[in-house]
Amino acid sequence: MTENAQLWENTLRELENELSRANFSTWFKNTAIIKQEDGTVIVGVPNEFVKDWLQNKFHKMILKSLRNLSDHIRSIEYVVCKVEEKSSDKKEVEKPRSAMSAELPLADLYVNREDGLNPRYTFDNFIIGAFNELAYAASQAILKKVGTNVYNPLFIYGNTGLGKTHLIQAMGNEIKKHHPGKKVFYITSEKFSVDYINSVGQGAKTMSVFKEKYRKYDLFIMDDIQFLSNKEKTQEELFHIFNELYHNNKQIIFSSDRHPNYIPALEDRLKSRFSSGMIVDIQEPEYESRLAILHAKAQINKFFPPNEVIDYLASSVKGNIRELEGLLNGIICQSQLKNRHLTLNEIKPFIKNTAKPKKLLSVKEIVKVVCDFYNVEEDHVYEKTRRKEVLKPRQIAMFILREDFNISYPTIGQKLGGRDHTTVMHSCEKVKTDMQSDLSLIQEIDQIRAMF
């Protein structure tokens, strides 16, 4: 047995102990490790549905099991290829004459090592809706004149799974396609931080190479900037790289799960640089956009269920795009197993049992999130004080408790210091009124909601 086959067999043994028999046999049949490369394990799977399901539902569990067996493994990539059962019941990857080229598209095998871009992220398969149209419009304006317009830097923020990475990588791929002479580079903030730390530890010459590396690009994209929180030296290096690129009219793009002003322990000078361009958010998709996403995804997979099924899925699942697509993939897989389309009555319990459950939070936990956001002592919110720095967080906490968690006015008043229900009603109405004219307040509340 090869080293890869042995590693995967041991991994499957661990996973089998943690999963139900049905889950294990459905999702891990005919899978195998194809190869290992620079700490990345390439796992072959039989079809796109299994690939998406493993990525969305079992990825952390698989990675944990692999790392328990081999601590040099850092990541996993899933690719569609044929895995055949041998008579010895040991699985190996079938290797066609063309070194799997017929089964394994290059785009599915790896991310481009030179520029960090995944060729699958393009504008051809990017769904535009009210939830992301401003970010999309900004991206198109940048593509017309890279680095020399007011949208430099472009800072896109929003909750996880809403398509930020797809959008910013699609911009990189579009530049590569139409301007092959321009140098494009995509990196996550975590990888940038690791590169910086490694350079520091290897002496002045390596550090000089690091500095030059990041100053040579025409389009520099950094994903998940929030992970630079508290990393002072890395932030300092990014600040200098930013200045060099900006002053040479190079385009800079960042993404984050929150507005830069609300990233903890982010240096003010970086916040200032981010604010000098355009900051735009991507929100959760509304019903029409969810419907469009599902229809597009179904069409890609040549899956055409009754319209009532897609409509029900779009109406009942209000999470992020990744969750939405994961549920659709599950429905497609179940339909394949049954060799027919599922009925609406079969879909409903499937969604109920599979969809990500909503977090159950206490009033105290919700108040704590609001207080942490505004850097206010939690105890002050329950006191009778009307100091401005306390009054606003208290009113917003009341508003969120009422609007998002449907808690009654009397209960909110009782829980927040024994206040009369009319006080709570007034606070909620004030926040609603202020939101009509205060864009920054809307952004603040969106950021707080993203923390639940």
N, C-alpha and C positions, 0 to 999 in steps of 0.2 A: 504493500500500500504506500502511495506517495505521501510526502510530508503534508501537502495540502489536503489530501483525502483524509488523513488521520486527524488533522486539526478540525476539519468540518464534522467528522463523525463524533469527535469528543464534544464539539459545540452542540450538535443535535441532541446528544444524550442529556446535556444540561437543560436545554430548552424543553425537551420532552417532559422533564420533571416539573416544569413551571407552567405548562400549558395543558389545556384540555386535549383529549385524544382527537376530537373533531378538528380543533384549530391546528394542531400539529400536523395531522395527515393532510389537511386541505392546503396549508400554506408552505410546507417545507418539503413536500414530495418533489422529486426530480430537481433538487437544487444541489449546487456544489461550488467549492472554491475553484475558480479558474486559475488565478495566480495571485501573488503578492508583489507589491511594487512600492518601495519607499514608505513602508508603514501602512499602505492602503491595501485592504483585502478586496479583490474583485469576486463577487458572488454571482454565479450564473443561475438564472431562474427561467422557468418554461414560457412565461408570457408576460405582457405588460401589466395585467391585473395583479398577478402575484408580486411583480416588481413594486408597484405602487403600494400594495398592502404591506409588504415587509418594510418599505421605507417609512410609511406613515404610522404603522401600528406597532411594529416589533423591532424597529431599528435600535433603540436604546438597549433593549434586552439582548439582542444579538451581539451588539458591540461589547456590552458588559461581559457576556460569556466568552467572547473571543479574547478580550483583554485578560480575563482570569487565566486563560491558557497560554497567552503570549503577550507580555506587557509592552512589546515594541509596536503593536498594532495601534494605529491612531484613528483610522476611519474605514468606512465600508462604501463600496460602490456596487450597485446592482445592475446587471446587464442581462438582456434577453438572449439566450442561446440554448441549443439543444443539449440536454443531459440525458444519457441513456442508462437504463438499468442493466447491469452486468449479471450474469448468472450467479455470481457469488454474492449478489445483493449489495455489492459495493458500487457506489455511483462515481462515474467519471465523466468528464466533459468529452463529447464526441468532437473530434477535430477533423473537419473537412479538409480537402486538398488545399483550399485557398486560405489555410490558417484561420478558419472560422469567419472569413470575410463575408460569406453568404448569410451567416446567422447573426453576426455581431457588427452592427454599424459602428463606424469609428466614433460618431458623436455620442454613442452610448457607452463607449469603453472608457474614456477618460476626458477630463477637463484639460484644455490646452495648457501645457506646462509653461509656455513662454509668457502668455498674457493672462492666465487664470480664468479665461472665459469658457463657458459651456456653450457649444454651438447650438444646443437645443433651444436656448432662450433667444427668441426673435420676436419682432413685431407681428410676424405673420400669425403667430398663435397667442398673441396678447389680446385679451378681451378688454375693451374700453367701455366704461359706464360712468354714471354720475359720481361714483365713489372714487374714481381715479383720473377723471378727465383733466383736471388742472395739472396734475403731475405729468400726464401724457403730453399735454400741450406744451409744457415747459421743456420736455425732452425733445419734442420736434423742433422747437425754436433753437435749441442748442445744436442740434444736428445740422442746421442750416449754416451756422457760423460758430464753430467750436472755439471756445475760449475767449471770444471777443464780444460778448453781449452781457447784458445785465444779470443773466442767470448764471453767474460764476462767482462763488460756487453754487451748485444746486444741492439742496439738502432735503431729502425725502424722508418723512417719518410716518410711522403707523404701526399698528399692532402686528404680531407675527402672523404669517400665512396670508398676507393680503397682496402679494405680488411685487414687493419692493425689489427683491433680488432679480426677478424676471425682467422688470423694467430697466434697471440700471445695467444689467448684462446685455439686454437687447440693444441698448444705446452703444455699448462697446462693440458688439457684433456688427451693427449697422455702420459704424465708422470704419471698421476693418473692411467691410464689403465695398464701400464707395470711396474710401480714401486709403488704399493699401500702403501708402507711404507714411501714414501717421502711426505713431507708436501708442498702443493702448494697453492699459494694465488694470486688472481687477484684483483686489485682495481684501480679505476680512481683517478687521482690526486685531483679532486674536493672532492671526498669522503675522501681521506686521509687528506686533509686540514681541512675538517669539523671535522673529528675524533680528529685531533690534537688540534683544537680550543676548542672543548668540553672538552678535557682532561685537558687543561691548566686552564679552568674555574672551574674545580671540585677538585682541590687540588693536592698535591704531590703524594698521594697514587694512584689516578686515572692516573696521568701522568706516574708513574712507570709501571702501568699495560699496558699503551699504548706503552711504549718503549719496554717492553718485548714481547708484541704481535707481533710486526713486525720483531723481531730478531730470531724467531723460525723456519722460513720457509727454505726449501731446494730450492724452486723456487719462486721468488718474481717478480710479473709482475705489472707494473704501466702503465696505459693507459693515453694518452692526457697530457703528462708532461708539455705542453706549458701553462696550466692553473695555474702553480705555479709561473708564472711571477709576480714579485713585492711582493710575499709573503715570506719575508725574514726569518721569524722565522720557517715557515714550511719547507723552503729550508734547513735551518740549521739542522732541525731534520732529514730530508731525508738524508742529508750528513752523519750524524752519523750512521744512520741505514745502509746506503750503505757500509760504511767502515766495520761495524761489519759483515755483510753478506759476503762481498768480501773476507775478511781475513779468513773466515771460509769455503771458497770454495763453497759458495752457489750461484746458478745461479740467475742473475738479468736481467730483460728485461724491456725496456721502449719503448713507442711509442709517436710520436708527429706529428703535422702537418708540422713541419719544422725542419731543421738541428739544433742541440743544440746551435751552434755558433750564430744562428740568432733568438733565443728566447729572447725577450727583458727582461732586468732586471733579467736575470738568473745568479747566482753567478759563477764567474770564476772557483772556485774549483769544482763545480758540472760539468761544461763544461769539465773540465780536466778529471774528473772521467768517464764521458760518452765517451770521446775520447780514453780512455785507452783500450777499447774493440774493438767492430766492429760497425761502423755506416753504415747503408745501407738504400737506399730509395726504395719506391715502386712508380712507375710512372703510368700515365693513360694507360690503356690497349690498345695495338695496334689492328688493324682490326682482325687478326687471333685469338687473345685472346678474343676479344669481341664476335666473332663468337662461340668460344668454350664455353664461359660462357652462352650464350643464348641457345645453344643446350642442355647443361647440365641442365639448369633451366627448359627448356621446357620438357625435359625427366622426370624430377622429378615430374612435374605436369601432366604427361601423355598427353601432348599437342603436336601434330605433324602437324604444318601448312606446307604449301608448302615451299620449300627451299628458294624461292625468297623473301618470307616475312622475314625470319630470316636474310638473306643476306642483305636486304635493311635496316633493323634495325641496323645491325652491321656496315654498311657503313655510315649511316646518323647520328647516335647518338654517339658522341665522348666524352661523359661525363664520370662520374665515374660509378663504377659497380652498386651502389645503384640506380642511375638514370636509368641505362640500364634495371635492373631487374624490376623496378617500371613500366616502359613503357611496358615491356613484360607482366607483370601481368594485366595491363589495357587492352591489346589486348586479353589476355586469357578471361578476364571477359566479354568483348564485344562479343567475339565469343560465350561464353556460353549463353549470353542473346539472341543472334540471332540464337542460336542452329546450327551454321555452322562456318566454317573458314572465316575470313575476306579476301577480295581480296586485292591485292596490292594497288589498287586505293582507297580503304577504309582506308588502313593503313596510307598512306601518310598524309592526313589531320589530322588524329588522332595524329600522331607524331608531326606534326607542331603545333597543338593546345595544346599539353600536355607537350612537352619537355621544359625543363628549358631554358628560353630565355637568350641569351648572354648579358652580361653587356655592355652598351654603355658608353664608357669613353672618356673624352676629352684629348687632348694632355697634358694639364696642370695636369690633375689627374694622368696620367700615369707617368709623370716626377716626381710628388710628391711621388708616391710609390717607385720609384727607389731612390730618394734622401733620403727618410726616411730609406730605407734599408741600405744605406751606411752612414747614419748620416751626410749628407752634406746639407748645406743651399740651398734651392731650387733656390734662386735668382742667386747663383754662376754659375749654369748650363747655364743660359742665357747670362752670361757675356763673354768677350773675353779671359778670363784667361785660361792658359794651365797648371795650377797646377795639379800635378799627382792625388791628392785626388779628384779633380773635373773632370778631363779629363775622367777617367774611367767610372764614373756614366753617364756622358754625352754620351759617345760612346755606352754604354749599352742601355740607353734610346732611342737613335737613332735606334739601332739594333732591339729592341722590337717594336718600332713604325712601322718599315718597315716590319719585319718578321711576327709579330702577328696581326697587325692591317692594313697592306697593305696600309700604307700612302705613298704618293709619296716622292721621295728624295727632290724635290724643296719645298714641303710643310713642311717637317720636318725641313729643313734648315731655312725656313722663321719663323717657330714657335719657334725654339730654337736659338734666338738671331740674325736672319737675316744672316745665314751662307750660303755659296754657296753649291749647290747640290753635287758638287764633294767632298766636305768635308764630307758630310753625307755618300756618297758612300764609301769613304775611311774608315770611322769609322765602318760601317757595315761589310766591308770585313775584317777589322782587328779583330773584335770580332769573326767572323766566323773562322778565321785562328787560333786565340788563343784557341778557344774551342776544336780544334783538339788535343791539347796537354796538356790542363790545366783542369784537372778534377774538381778542386775547382771552377773554373769559371762556368763550366756547372752546378754545384750544386747551385751556387749563382743565376744564371739566372732562374733555375727551381724554386727556392724559391720565386723569384720576381714574376714569372708568377703565382704561386699559390696564390698570394695576390690579383689578379684581380678578 
